[in-house]
Amino acid sequence: MKNMTFQLDKQRREPLYVQLYRQIKQEITNGRLVYGEQLPSKRKIADYLTLSLNTVETAYGQLLAEGYIESRARKGFFVHFHTEQFFIQNQKTPLSPVTKIERYFRYDLNPHRVDTALFPFSRYKKTVKNSLSAANRHLLCLGEKQGESVLREQIRQYLYASRGVSCSIEQIVLGAGVETCINQLILLFDQRYPGQCLQYAMEQYGYPVVEQLLMLFGKPLLKLPLFNQAFRSEPKIDLQLLVQSAVNILYLTPSHQYPYGNILSVNERHQLLEWAHRQDDRYIIEDDYDSEFRYIGKPIPSLQHLDSSLSTQSKVIYLGSFSKLLMPSLRVTFMVLPLSLLPLYQSTFGLLNNTVPRLTQHILAQFMQSGEFEKHIHKMRTNYRKKMELLCRLLQPYRHVIRYHGEHSGFYLLLDLYQESRSVAQLQMLAEKCGIKLYPVKQHNTDKKYFSFGFGNLEHDELHEAVALLMNAWGYEGEAAA
Ligand SMILES: Cc1ncc(COP(=O)(O)O)c(C=O)c1O
């Protein structure tokens, strides 16, 4: 790379992105990089210095924000600073990068982030290229209303093999995101039970998107408290409250409940199915969004599987998504409707076009057919499992102050700062000061200090650094294993 030598030291406490940012800035201010000169691409620097793309992005982001460089669309990054300017600025007010850097998050511990570095770009690109050809010009026209049959067939096979869901492709409906599917379900239930004020329920910390939709539709919603199974012997979900209420439609994430990462036990599953079958106007929406990423034991069969093995009149609507399996921006979600709801679905929505672009569906179907999808999931499961194991290891010396939950599945750990007297807001502020965006889990009626630590998009060295920074910010000292 053009005359640019950087010496980054992973052993130093100063984060790598700060080191990189400082060194590029120095090259600019001492005139070695001159106004208008192009900087190497982020990818090139990342490869050259064996850094994560995230690290380079943060350093470039900081330089951009401070006006040392500018970004030109489709061209790259260019020096945007005259050396003379530096001397004028320097005499007046010395730059204080530290105070500015605090506004940027070095690590965003969002529990929903996936690992974008391992996306199979070249294989996916090949599928895109193959699909975009004159031979496929029919894809330019509108497709099937419930989604392309080729993709629904791939989903059917995948669901049967990996989640035990048995259905025909007629029962599968594609939608652009969970919101589209839930929207349709709310309207469908209203059609099915006209004039009835249907009541909904979900887990206390259920998916906010679903909660918001139900509120927008003005649906009465009951939040069912979850109990932390690790410390108590109560059930994980308040079934008693459900049974005593007038709920009709229950939305659940039985294979990975937020925030504890619990799995609904077989007993509870049976009780819930029994509850649903007791009345015609009761249904369960099973959101199985990230069940592939389970690291211990056998995968838990879906609730839909259990229901269809017990009864011919299924009461479960199964929801799945490619957001965690591939990428959230794909916006491909699907639902499996019980046969009893199918005629009404088709008469209600029969005229509406599918919300997922036809070409996207076709590409995804080809990607699945080629076996690349399955390979990718295997690779990602191992990848996330290793990150989860590393995070648990890194937190081990802090068990006298932090408990964690949910290590058997998903992309985050729930941290319980059980010895802490400072407030959640104070702890969050301390984390933010050292560049870490944390997500507190709000607890009703308790003073628990819960945070979710998402690691999906962090590399191993970044995990080391993020934990060290966080523990340091909170003033926690590690203890050697007994
Ligand atoms: C509970 C839950 N359901 C579903 C999804 C996926 O939603 P979508 O398919 O709309 O991306 C997510 C994503 O984070 C989720 O947390």
The ligand as a Gaussian input file, in Angstrom:
#p B3LYP/6-31G(d) Opt

LIG

0 1
 C      -38.186000     -12.363000      17.984000
 C      -37.794000     -12.103000      16.560000
 N      -38.579000     -12.563000      15.584000
 C      -38.257000     -12.384000      14.293000
 C      -37.111000     -11.712000      13.929000
 C      -36.807000     -11.543000      12.467000
 O      -37.635000     -10.635000      11.916000
 P      -37.573000     -10.302000      10.354000
 O      -37.784000     -11.579000       9.629000
 O      -38.661000      -9.315000      10.188000
 O      -36.228000      -9.705000      10.089000
 C      -36.291000     -11.188000      14.889000
 C      -35.087000     -10.471000      14.491000
 O      -34.342000      -9.945000      15.216000
 C      -36.629000     -11.397000      16.263000
 O      -35.852000     -10.935000      17.243000

